[in-house]
Amino acid sequence: MKRPLAQWGVMALTVICVLFAAISSIKVMGQLRSTQEKLDKAQLAILSAQKEIDEIQKSREEEAKAARQKALDEKKVQEAKEAAEGASQEREVQEADSDDAQTEEENSEGEEPSNSFESPSNGIMVGIDPGHQGSWVDMSALEPNAPGSSEMKARCTTGTTGNYTHLEEYQLNLDVSMKLRDILESRGYQVVMTREDNDANISNAERAQKVAEAGADIYVRIHANSSDDTSVSGALTMSPSSTNPYVANLYEESYRLSEVILDYYCQATGIGNRGVTLTDSMTGINWSTIPVTIVEMGFMSNQGDDTKMADSQFQQTMAEGIANGIDAYFAQ
Ligand SMILES: [Zn+2]
């Protein structure tokens, strides 16, 4: 009886030990798991801290870079300021005696930017006629080619076309005329236009009357030429002759206007100067009551002239040349 009892005791002890061990190992495993979780968390925290550190470092680098750039910019601004001050001092020395320069400076300081290119009126009005009109406008009806004349001519003609660019003369005339208008207005002139689009239905006689009635001092008609000989190039202007039956009284001033505009136009553009042509057959001249000129800006039948005149930048130079001639006409 004693042995089985002892055996039971050993067995029970063993079972207790095993149970204890199992419980312990479960406990340890649980602890291990929680430790692992803690480790993971700590690692995550380290990673996020590292990320924060990186970000801080990066932003610091950027700040330093910006500061360096700012310092560099400030240095540049300072240098530019110094250069500008030097330049303005030089200018002041050069213009010390010029009242005009001072007035200009005062104007540019006192006025709003939108007005900075507008000059005060110089009291002169220029009539500009962009020759012809769109080909779709019927101008075939007749009108006398001078006041009281029995000779009848079409109200207007269509004009020529660029041999190479295929640009229509009425469009070229309008484009240069609008640029001329803007330049003249910026120089203090008043401008009256005979037309500002290609749909206008206004005859040559009506154009001459329109600008004179508006109070224009001179009448500048803008055209381009054409010839069967494509080698012919250059610009010319037209004036009435001293024996014109209708406007001989305008001959001297018209000739002077024609000559000075042509000279300045050719100087600005480099286009050849073909001189002033006298004509008494043009309705738009014969109906004029103020000094008048026709500017034939170049030959649209010539490749060189045609190509140059179709360029918008060159048109600006053409308009500036004509405006310079108008300035010179009134300065004489
Ligand atoms: Zn024409």
Boltz pocket constraint, residues with backbone or C-beta under 6 A from the ligand:
constraints:
  - pocket:
      binder: B
      contacts: [[A, 131], [A, 132], [A, 159], [A, 160], [A, 169], [A, 222], [A, 223], [A, 224]]
      max_distance: 6.0
